């Protein structure tokens, strides 16, 4: 099984979607007790519309679609019902949406789809979307730009040093000779710019306006008139949005249209475009305002710390010195305030996500009600609770202006009857998380959460974090294991004996060197090893995990160790294991939970207060358990050599009548059933449930790694292979399956709970 470990704040390949208005469905995140953050979609009442089943989920774009990612690092596009419009495929660097097209951006090409999911094509070096039916592409070998049609054919012969997207049938290009020209969709030259001006942007605004520079200042130039629309009076002219651009003269900002007319004279100390025709403006008196191109005021405040950066869904924000977030609307001024909050994300016109009390919360601005929030504690069972503690360590700022440091959650345990043990465990957990992955990693960014589980009487706690940022960052998922009764900290050496590394090496895939499999984590099932891959330019840091069961590790497993006994003993505040009622099954028996399970389900019973866990199980006992489990009844017909009137006759008749003894010609009810005969019966069960029989080729492939495959009876090979393929039997640590051996009653109890 593969499980990707994600940090929403530390990924290399960020899923990018447009921030356009998208109705009332918005993405939300939830981190479960396993430490994995999953995403789903809520509505404005806080109801779950699409389940928390995605590794990542993006906003719904104007076209009604959103990009989601699964735990296999694949990306899909869904509609608002969760239906797959574009099936999961290799994750791109980003997913972009237009009104009619979805673009999967990879490092060297883009794949385009229509919004109905139909694949349009793949285009090397693609930039943007199709405009006027043409797509701008850059040749990776020459660095030159050209234009292609949807069928991938070249639109016309020209190749250019620089080029822009078409708009109104025209665009701006720079020829290989260095000339700047305006061309149409046939490649015909419409205008050539003078040699003494250089376009600041490869774009034509309005009818024929281009922003040009003389190397020091900027001006507007008219292609159609062949002259400057303004003098080189401006230190800066921004790109145009809806026919308007910001201009700067010395240290004052204003707004201009495409004719060169000043809509707002340069009077502001600062100006930035927020979207939807609104600008953030700082005035001489220190106030900050949201204004339109004509200077009309939408919102103004004297109390400003940060914000005014973007308008989403007609809403923006700023914060104040006392830690209050103020939200305001494009049309209507003040909308709401949220005290002692930070890191706001606007999700709809009424819902925002903020961090408050170190907790991610989704808040309805109309009512102030918290619609959904990350829980602060988890019930681990047995009266034990894990409360989330948040830890931050600021280390400075990165080049992009984002904060650099630690942002980590870890658990604090409560509910143990022995408070001294509880205190010891919590102290060790805190030290573990605050120390981090290593001495050198203490100076890297660290972001993420934790996982925790109670395994028998053992508390297992692990990190689920990413250490570092960008290429070279890695997953940190090391773990701790504590005896809940004594506080003793267990390691793998407390569970396995001898040269167990060689056994582990044989069981793990040989795709990676053994030393790259790290951070072994114990559970009641076995030991899980992890292979952690570093982040690269095209792939985020991820984890592959491999469970080695106790059956596989039986050759090096110390069943008498305190660690193993604790794993196999259910935790109780009274320090007593779950009672079986059998005098020959101790509270430290490795099969305690399986014997409890089959006893509670009335599948297996003992006699005279004993279960006989180490006795070999007979064919009659096997048939009896199967008949009980499946609720089978028979016709009274029995296999040859099976006498009527015996205690097991009715059960054997039921199993026989339902075809489950097919292939078991030498059936002796009172004899110990061989492992291969038991696997034949279980294979019959699987096929009765609809599982297809394996072909001889599939059987050979499955058994190729079984060292004693040659000792499997010819008529049992398919059954043994099927049981192995379905995980019912996994073999021994030495690579054998021991087909002529037998199952003990304890071993069969475990097997019975898996089918």
C-alpha positions in Angstrom: 0.0 0.0 0.0 1.2 3.4 -0.8 0.3 6.4 1.3 1.4 9.9 0.3 2.4 12.1 3.2 1.3 15.7 2.5 1.8 19.1 4.0 -0.6 21.7 2.7 2.0 24.3 3.4 5.0 22.5 1.9 4.6 21.1 -1.6 6.5 21.5 -4.7 3.8 21.0 -7.3 1.1 23.3 -6.1 -2.3 22.7 -7.7 -3.2 26.1 -9.2 -6.8 26.9 -10.1 -8.5 30.1 -11.0 -9.9 32.2 -8.1 -13.1 32.9 -9.9 -16.5 32.9 -8.2 -17.7 29.3 -7.8 -21.1 29.3 -6.0 -21.5 27.9 -2.6 -19.3 24.8 -2.6 -15.8 25.2 -1.3 -12.8 23.0 -0.4 -12.0 22.2 3.2 -9.3 20.1 4.9 -9.4 17.7 7.8 -6.4 16.0 9.5 -7.4 12.7 11.1 -5.7 10.8 13.9 -3.5 9.0 11.3 -1.9 12.4 10.7 -3.0 12.5 7.0 -4.7 15.6 5.8 -7.6 14.9 3.4 -9.8 17.4 1.5 -13.5 17.5 0.8 -16.1 20.0 -0.1 -18.6 21.8 2.2 -21.6 24.1 1.5 -22.3 27.4 3.2 -24.3 25.5 5.9 -21.2 23.5 6.8 -22.7 20.3 5.4 -20.3 17.9 3.6 -21.2 17.9 -0.1 -18.3 15.8 -1.3 -16.5 13.5 1.3 -13.0 14.0 2.7 -11.5 11.6 0.2 -8.9 13.7 -1.7 -5.3 14.3 -1.0 -5.8 17.9 -2.3 -8.8 19.7 -3.6 -9.0 23.1 -5.5 -11.6 25.8 -5.8 -14.4 25.4 -8.4 -13.7 27.6 -11.3 -16.2 29.6 -13.3 -16.7 26.7 -15.6 -18.0 24.6 -12.7 -15.0 22.3 -12.5 -12.3 21.7 -9.9 -9.0 19.8 -9.7 -8.5 17.1 -7.1 -5.6 14.8 -6.3 -5.5 11.3 -4.9 -2.9 9.6 -2.7 -1.1 8.1 -5.7 0.0 11.6 -6.9 -2.6 11.6 -9.7 -4.8 14.5 -10.6 -8.4 14.5 -11.8 -11.1 17.1 -12.6 -14.5 16.8 -11.1 -17.8 18.6 -11.3 -19.9 19.8 -8.4 -21.5 16.4 -7.9 -18.0 14.7 -7.6 -18.3 13.1 -11.0 -15.0 12.6 -12.7 -14.9 14.8 -15.8 -11.2 14.1 -16.5 -10.0 10.8 -15.0 -7.0 10.5 -12.7 -3.7 10.8 -14.5 -0.1 11.7 -13.7 -0.1 14.9 -11.6 0.9 18.1 -13.6 2.7 21.1 -12.1 -0.6 22.9 -12.2 -4.1 22.8 -13.5 -5.5 25.9 -15.1 -9.1 26.7 -16.2 -10.6 29.0 -18.8 -14.3 29.1 -19.6 -14.1 26.3 -22.1 -10.7 24.6 -21.6 -8.8 22.8 -18.9 -5.0 22.8 -19.1 -2.8 20.3 -17.4 0.6 22.0 -17.2 3.7 19.7 -17.2 7.3 20.9 -17.2 7.7 20.6 -20.9 4.2 20.4 -22.3 0.5 21.0 -21.6 -2.4 18.7 -22.2 -5.7 20.5 -23.0 -9.2 19.1 -22.4 -12.6 20.5 -23.2 -14.8 21.1 -20.1 -16.8 17.9 -21.0 -13.6 16.0 -20.5 -12.7 15.3 -24.1 -9.0 15.5 -24.8 -8.1 18.2 -27.2 -4.4 17.5 -27.5 -0.9 17.7 -26.1 1.3 20.7 -27.0 5.1 21.0 -26.2 6.0 24.4 -24.6 2.4 25.6 -24.5 1.8 29.0 -23.0 -1.7 30.1 -21.8 -4.8 29.1 -23.7 -6.0 29.1 -27.3 -6.8 32.7 -28.3 -8.4 33.4 -31.6 -8.0 29.7 -32.3 -4.2 29.8 -31.9 -1.9 28.7 -29.1 1.5 30.2 -28.3 4.3 27.5 -27.9 8.0 27.8 -27.1 10.5 25.4 -28.7 12.6 24.0 -25.9 15.6 23.5 -28.2 15.7 26.9 -30.0 13.9 29.0 -27.4 11.8 30.5 -30.2 8.0 31.0 -30.1 5.5 30.0 -32.7 1.7 29.5 -33.0 -0.2 26.2 -33.5 -3.8 25.2 -34.2 -5.8 22.8 -32.1 -4.8 19.9 -34.4 -1.2 20.6 -33.5 -0.3 22.0 -37.0 1.7 25.2 -37.3 -0.5 28.2 -37.9 2.0 30.0 -40.1 5.8 29.8 -40.7 7.0 32.6 -38.4 9.2 31.8 -35.3 10.0 34.6 -32.8 12.3 35.6 -30.0 9.4 36.9 -28.0 5.6 36.6 -28.6 2.3 37.3 -26.9 -1.1 35.7 -27.0 -3.6 36.8 -29.6 -6.3 39.3 -28.7 -8.9 40.6 -31.2 -7.0 38.9 -34.0 -3.6 40.6 -33.3 -0.6 40.1 -31.2 2.9 41.5 -30.7 6.1 39.6 -31.6 9.8 40.2 -31.9 11.4 38.7 -35.0 14.7 36.9 -35.0 16.3 40.1 -36.4 15.1 42.0 -33.3 12.3 44.0 -34.8 9.0 44.3 -32.9 5.9 43.8 -35.0 2.2 43.5 -34.7 0.8 40.5 -36.7 -2.6 39.0 -37.4 -3.6 35.3 -37.2 -2.2 34.6 -40.6 1.2 35.9 -39.6 0.8 39.0 -41.7 2.7 42.1 -40.4 0.3 44.9 -39.6 2.7 47.3 -37.9 6.4 47.6 -37.1 7.5 49.6 -34.1 10.2 52.2 -34.3 13.7 51.1 -33.3 13.9 53.7 -30.5 11.1 52.1 -28.4 10.8 48.7 -26.9 7.6 47.1 -25.7 7.4 46.5 -22.0 4.8 43.7 -22.4 4.1 41.5 -25.5 0.5 42.6 -25.5 -1.7 45.0 -27.5 -4.3 46.8 -25.3 -7.6 48.4 -26.5 -7.5 49.1 -30.2 -3.8 49.4 -30.8 -2.0 50.6 -27.6 1.3 49.2 -26.6 3.3 50.0 -23.4 6.8 51.0 -24.5 10.1 52.0 -22.7 13.1 54.1 -23.7 15.2 52.2 -21.2 14.5 54.6 -18.3 10.8 55.6 -18.4 7.6 54.3 -20.0 5.0 55.6 -22.3 2.0 54.6 -24.4 2.4 54.1 -28.2 -0.4 53.8 -30.8 0.3 51.2 -33.5 -2.5 52.5 -35.7 -1.4 56.1 -35.5 2.3 55.3 -35.4 3.0 57.7 -32.6 3.3 58.1 -28.9 0.1 58.7 -27.0 2.1 60.0 -24.0 5.5 61.3 -23.5 8.0 59.2 -21.5 6.7 60.7 -18.3 6.2 57.6 -16.2 8.6 55.6 -14.2 6.2 52.7 -14.3 3.1 51.7 -16.4 1.6 48.4 -15.3 -0.2 46.0 -17.6 -3.8 46.9 -18.4 -6.8 45.3 -16.7 -10.1 45.9 -18.4 -8.6 49.0 -20.1 -7.0 50.5 -17.0 -3.3 50.6 -15.9 -1.5 51.9 -12.9 1.1 54.6 -13.5 3.9 56.0 -11.3 5.5 59.4 -11.5 8.5 59.6 -9.1 6.7 58.4 -5.8 3.1 58.9 -6.7 0.6 56.5 -8.3 -2.4 57.1 -10.5 -4.6 55.3 -13.1 -4.6 55.7 -16.9 -6.8 54.3 -19.8 -5.5 53.0 -23.1 -5.7 56.4 -24.8 -3.3 57.9 -22.3 -5.9 59.8 -20.4 -5.4 59.9 -16.6 -8.5 58.6 -14.8 -6.9 59.3 -11.5 -3.9 61.7 -11.3 -0.7 60.3 -9.6 -1.6 61.2 -6.0 -1.3 57.9 -4.1 1.7 56.8 -2.2 1.0 53.2 -3.1 -1.3 51.5 -5.5 -1.9 47.8 -6.4 -4.6 46.0 -8.4 -6.9 43.8 -6.3 -9.1 42.5 -9.1 -12.6 43.2 -10.3 -11.7 46.8 -11.1 -10.7 47.7 -7.6 -7.3 49.0 -6.4 -5.7 49.2 -3.0 -4.4 52.7 -2.4 -2.4 54.3 0.4 -2.9 58.0 0.9 -0.7 60.7 2.4 -2.6 60.6 5.7 -1.6 57.0 6.2 -5.0 55.6 5.4 -5.5 52.6 3.1 -8.5 52.5 0.8 -10.1 50.3 -1.9 -10.9 52.6 -4.8 -12.0 52.2 -8.4 -10.2 53.6 -11.5 -11.9 57.0 -11.0 -10.9 57.3 -7.4 -14.4 56.5 -6.0 -14.1 55.1 -2.5 -15.3 51.6 -1.7 -13.7 51.1 1.7 -11.2 53.0 3.8 -9.4 52.4 7.1 -6.8 54.1 9.2 -6.1 50.9 11.2 -4.0 48.7 8.8 -1.3 46.1 9.3 -1.6 44.0 6.1 -4.1 42.8 3.6 -5.8 44.5 0.7 -3.9 42.1 -1.5 -6.7 40.4 -3.5 -10.5 40.6 -4.2 -12.1 37.2 -4.2 -15.8 36.7 -4.7 -16.3 40.4 -4.2 -14.6 40.3 -0.8 -11.2 41.3 0.6 -9.6 41.8 4.1 -7.1 43.5 6.2 -5.9 43.0 9.8 -5.4 45.4 12.6 -2.9 45.9 15.4 -5.1 44.0 17.9 -5.1 40.8 15.8 -8.6 41.4 14.3 -9.3 40.5 10.7 -11.7 42.9 9.0 -13.5 41.8 5.9 -15.0 44.2 3.4 -17.0 44.0 0.2 -16.4 45.6 -3.1 -19.8 47.0 -3.0 -21.0 47.7 0.5 -18.0 48.4 2.7 -17.5 46.6 6.0 -18.7 43.0 6.0 -17.6 41.3 9.2 -14.7 41.0 11.7 -13.0 38.0 13.3 -11.0 38.6 16.4 -7.6 37.0 17.2 -7.4 35.3 13.8 -4.8 35.1 11.0 -4.0 33.4 7.7 -7.4 34.2 6.0 -8.5 32.5 2.8 -11.7 33.7 1.2 -13.7 30.7 0.0 -17.1 32.1 -1.0 -18.7 35.5 -0.7 -19.8 34.5 2.8 -17.3 31.9 4.1 -13.6 32.3 5.0 -11.0 30.0 6.5 -8.8 31.4 9.2 -6.4 30.2 11.9 -7.8 31.0 15.3 -6.6 29.5 18.6 -4.0 27.5 16.6 -7.0 25.8 14.9 -8.1 25.9 11.2 -11.7 27.2 11.2 -14.3 27.8 8.5 -16.5 30.7 9.4 -19.7 32.1 8.1 -19.2 35.9 8.0 -23.0 36.5 8.1 -23.6 34.9 11.4 -20.0 34.6 12.8 -20.7 30.9 13.3 -17.9 28.3 12.9 -19.2 25.9 10.2 -16.3 23.4 10.5 -13.0 23.2 12.3 -10.2 20.8 12.9 -10.8 18.9 16.1 -8.4 19.6 18.9 -8.4 16.1 20.4 -9.0 12.5 19.4 -10.3 9.5 21.3 -7.8 6.7 21.1 -10.0 4.2 23.0 -9.6 2.8 26.4 -10.3 6.2 27.9 -7.2 7.7 26.3 -7.3 11.0 24.6 -4.8 12.8 22.4 -5.1 16.5 22.6 -3.4 18.5 19.8 -0.7 21.0 20.9 0.5 23.5 18.3 4.1 24.6 18.1 5.6 27.4 16.0 9.2 28.6 15.7 9.9 31.6 13.5 13.3 31.6 11.6 12.9 34.5 9.3 11.7 35.2 5.8 12.4 33.5 2.5 13.2 35.3 -0.8 9.5 35.2 -1.8 8.5 36.9 1.4 6.9 33.9 3.1 7.8 33.0 6.7 10.4 30.4 7.3 10.3 28.2 10.4 8.4 25.4 12.2 4.6 24.9 12.2 4.0 21.6 13.9 1.2 19.8 15.8 2.0 17.1 18.3 -0.2 15.1 20.8 -0.5 15.4 24.6 -2.0 12.2 26.1 -4.5 12.0 28.9 -6.6 9.4 30.5 -3.9 7.0 31.8 -4.6 5.7 35.3 -0.9 6.1 36.2 -0.3 9.8 36.1 3.5 9.4 36.5 3.6 7.2 33.4 1.4 9.7 31.6 3.7 12.5 32.4 6.8 10.5 31.3 5.2 9.7 28.0 4.1 13.3 27.3 7.6 14.6 28.1 9.2 12.1 25.7 6.6 13.0 23.0 7.2 16.8 23.4 11.0 16.3 23.3 10.7 14.2 20.2 8.7 16.7 18.2 10.6 19.8 19.4 13.9 18.2 18.5 12.8 17.4 15.0 14.3 15.0 12.5 18.0 15.7 13.1 20.4 18.3 14.3 20.8 19.8 10.9 17.1 19.7 10.2 16.5 22.0 13.2 17.5 24.8 10.9 15.2 23.8 8.1 11.5 24.6 7.9 9.3 21.9 9.4 5.6 21.7 8.8 3.0 19.0 9.5 1.1 17.0 12.1 1.1 13.7 13.9 -0.6 10.4 14.0 -1.3 8.2 17.1 -2.9 4.8 17.8 -3.2 2.4 20.7 -1.9 -1.1 19.6 -2.8 -3.5 22.4 -1.2 -1.9 25.4 1.3 0.1 23.3 0.9 3.7 22.4 2.4 4.5 19.0 3.0 8.1 18.0 4.5 9.3 14.8 5.4 12.5 13.0 3.7 13.3 9.6 5.7 16.3 8.6 7.8 17.7 5.7 11.3 18.9 6.6 12.7 21.7 4.4 11.1 23.5 1.5 11.2 22.9 -2.3 13.6 20.5 -4.0 15.5 18.4 -1.4 12.8 18.6 1.2 11.8 15.2 2.7 9.1 13.4 4.7 9.7 13.0 8.4 7.6 10.1 9.8 9.7 8.7 12.6 7.8 7.2 15.5 7.8 6.4 19.2 6.2 3.4 21.0 5.4 3.3 24.7 4.1 0.7 27.1 0.9 2.2 28.5 1.3 0.5 31.8 4.9 1.2 32.5 5.9 4.0 30.2 8.7 1.9 28.8 9.8 3.0 25.3 10.1 0.1 22.9 12.3 -0.2 19.8 12.5 -2.8 17.1 15.3 -4.6 19.0 12.7 -5.2 21.8 10.5 -7.2 19.4 12.8 -9.0 16.9 15.8 -11.2 17.6 18.9 -12.4 15.8 20.0 -11.0 12.5 16.5 -9.8 11.7 17.8 -7.3 9.1 18.5 -10.2 6.7 14.9 -11.4 7.1 13.5 -7.9 6.6 15.7 -7.5 3.5 14.3 -10.6 1.9 10.7 -9.5 2.6 11.0 -5.9 1.5 11.0 -5.0 -2.3 14.4 -4.8 -3.7 13.6 -1.6 -5.6 15.6 0.3 -3.0 18.7 -0.4 -0.9 17.7 -1.8 2.5 19.2 1.2 4.4 16.7 3.5 2.6 13.8 1.7 4.3 13.5 3.6 7.6 11.4 4.5 10.6 9.8 1.0 11.4 6.5 1.3 13.1 5.0 -1.5 15.2 1.3 -2.5 15.4 -0.8 -5.5 16.3 -0.4 -6.7 12.7 3.3 -6.5 12.4 6.0 -4.0 11.5 5.6 -1.3 8.8 8.7 0.0 7.0 8.8 3.3 5.1 10.7 4.4 2.0 10.7 8.2 1.9 11.6 10.0 -1.3 12.9 13.6 -1.5 11.1 16.3 -3.3 12.3 17.1 -6.8 11.5 19.8 -9.3 8.7 17.7 -10.7 7.5 15.6 -7.7 6.7 16.4 -4.1 8.2 14.4 -1.2 6.3 11.2 -0.7 6.2 7.9 1.2 5.9 4.2 0.3 4.9 1.9 3.2 5.3 -1.8 3.5 3.7 -4.0 6.2 5.6 -7.1 7.3 3.2 -9.2 9.3 4.2 -11.2 12.4 3.5 -14.4 10.4 6.2 -13.2 7.9 8.5 -12.3 10.7 7.8 -15.4 12.8 11.4 -16.7 12.3 12.9 -13.6 14.1 9.9 -12.7 16.3 10.5 -12.8 20.1 7.0 -13.9 21.2 8.2 -13.8 24.8 9.3 -10.2 24.7 7.6 -7.6 26.8 7.0 -5.6 23.6 5.2 -8.4 21.8 3.2 -9.3 24.9 2.1 -5.7 25.3 1.1 -5.5 21.6 -1.0 -8.6 22.0 -2.6 -7.5 25.3 -5.6 -5.1 25.2 -5.0 -2.0 27.3 -7.0 -1.7 30.5 -6.7 1.0 33.2 -6.8 -1.8 35.7 -3.8 -3.4 34.0 -5.6 -6.5 33.1 -5.9 -8.1 29.6 -9.3 -8.8 28.0 -10.3 -12.1 29.6 -11.0 -15.1 27.3 -12.4 -17.4 30.0 -9.9 -20.1 28.9 -7.5 -21.3 31.5 -4.9 -22.2 28.9 -4.9 -18.8 27.1 -2.9 -16.2 29.1 -3.3 -12.5 28.9 0.1 -12.4 27.0 -0.9 -15.0 24.4 0.1 -13.7 20.9 -3.3 -14.9 19.5 -5.4 -13.4 22.4 -7.3 -10.9 20.2 -8.1 -13.6 17.5 -9.3 -16.1 20.1 -11.4 -13.4 21.7 -12.9 -12.5 18.3 -13.8 -16.1 17.2 -15.1 -16.8 20.7 -17.3 -13.7 20.7 -18.6 -14.6 17.3 -19.3 -18.2 18.5 -17.1 -19.5 15.6 -14.8 -21.6 17.8 -15.3 -22.8 21.3 -13.2 -24.8 23.8 -14.1 -27.5 26.2 -13.7 -27.8 29.9 -12.5 -24.2 30.2 -9.7 -24.7 27.6 -9.2 -23.5 24.1 -6.3 -25.7 23.3 -4.5 -23.0 21.2 -1.5 -25.1 20.3 -3.4 -28.2 19.3 -3.5 -29.0 15.6 -6.8 -28.2 14.1 -8.7 -31.2 12.6 -10.8 -31.2 9.4 -13.9 -31.6 11.4 -13.2 -28.5 13.5 -12.4 -26.6 10.3 -15.8 -27.6 8.8 -17.6 -26.7 12.0 -16.2 -23.2 12.1 -16.9 -22.6 8.4 -20.5 -23.8 8.8 -21.0 -21.5 11.7 -19.4 -18.5 10.0 -21.5 -18.9 6.8 -24.7 -20.1 8.5 -24.7 -23.2 6.2 -27.1 -26.2 6.5 -26.8 -29.6 4.8 -29.0 -32.3 3.4 -27.6 -35.1 5.4 -25.4 -36.3 2.6 -21.8 -37.0 3.8 -18.5 -37.7 2.1 -17.3 -41.2 2.0 -15.8 -42.5 5.2 -17.7 -39.9 7.3 -20.1 -41.5 9.7 -23.5 -40.0 10.5 -24.3 -39.3 14.2 -20.9 -37.8 15.1 -20.7 -34.4 16.7 -19.3 -32.9 13.5 -21.6 -34.8 11.0 -24.1 -32.0 10.5 -21.4 -29.3 9.9 -19.4 -31.6 7.5 -22.7 -32.3 5.6 -23.4 -28.5 5.3 -19.9 -27.7 4.0 -20.0 -30.8 1.6 -23.5 -29.8 0.3 -22.3 -26.3 -0.5 -19.4 -27.6 -2.6 -16.7 -26.4 -0.2 -15.0 -29.8 0.0 -14.5 -29.9 -3.8 -11.0 -31.4 -4.4 -10.6 -32.8 -0.9 -11.0 -36.5 -1.9 -9.2 -38.0 1.0 -11.3 -36.4 3.7 -10.6 -37.6 7.2 -12.6 -35.5 9.7 -10.6 -36.5 12.9 -7.2 -36.0 11.4 -5.2 -32.8 11.5 -5.9 -30.9 8.3 -2.8 -30.0 6.3 -2.1 -26.4 5.4 -2.6 -27.1 1.7 -6.0 -28.8 2.3 -7.1 -25.9 4.4 -6.1 -23.5 1.6 -8.1 -25.7 -0.8 -11.2 -25.2 1.3 -10.6 -21.5 1.6 -10.0 -21.2 -2.1 -13.4 -22.9 -2.6 -14.9 -20.3 -0.3 -13.3 -17.5 -2.3 -14.6 -18.9 -5.5 -18.1 -19.4 -4.0 -18.0 -15.7 -3.2 -17.3 -14.8 -6.8 -13.4 -14.8 -7.0 -12.2 -16.2 -10.3 -9.9 -19.2 -10.2 -6.3 -18.5 -11.1 -4.8 -19.7 -14.4 -1.8 -22.0 -14.4 0.3 -19.0 -15.6 -0.9 -16.8 -12.8 -0.3 -19.6 -10.3 3.3 -20.1 -11.5 4.0 -16.4 -11.2 2.6 -16.3 -7.7 4.5 -19.3 -6.5 7.8 -18.4 -8.2 9.2 -16.9 -4.9 8.0 -19.8 -2.7 11.1 -21.9 -1.9 9.2 -25.1 -1.2 6.6 -24.7 -4.0 7.8 -28.1 -5.3 6.3 -29.8 -2.3 2.8 -28.5 -3.0 0.6 -31.2 -4.3 -0.2 -30.7 -8.0 -3.9 -30.4 -7.4 -3.4 -27.9 -4.6 -1.1 -25.3 -6.4 -4.0 -23.2 -7.7 -5.6 -23.1 -4.3 -2.4 -22.2 -2.5 -1.6 -19.4 -5.0 -5.1 -18.0 -4.7 -4.9 -17.8 -0.9 -1.5 -16.1 -1.2 -2.8 -13.6 -3.8 -5.7 -12.7 -1.5 -3.4 -12.3 1.5 -5.0 -15.1 3.6 -1.6 -16.9 3.8 1.6 -15.1 3.5 4.3 -17.7 4.1 7.1 -17.9 6.6 10.1 -15.6 6.9 12.4 -18.2 5.3 10.4 -18.0 2.1 8.5 -21.3 2.5 4.8 -22.0 2.7 5.0 -25.5 4.4 2.1 -27.0 2.5 2.2 -30.4 4.3 2.4 -28.7 7.7 -0.7 -28.0 9.9 -2.4 -25.0 11.5 -2.8 -24.8 15.2 -6.1 -23.8 16.6 -4.7 -20.4 17.5 -3.3 -19.9 14.0 -6.6 -20.9 12.5 -8.4 -18.4 14.7 -6.3 -15.7 13.2 -6.9 -17.0 9.6 -10.7 -17.2 10.2 -10.9 -13.5 11.1 -9.4 -12.5 7.7 -12.0 -14.1 5.4 
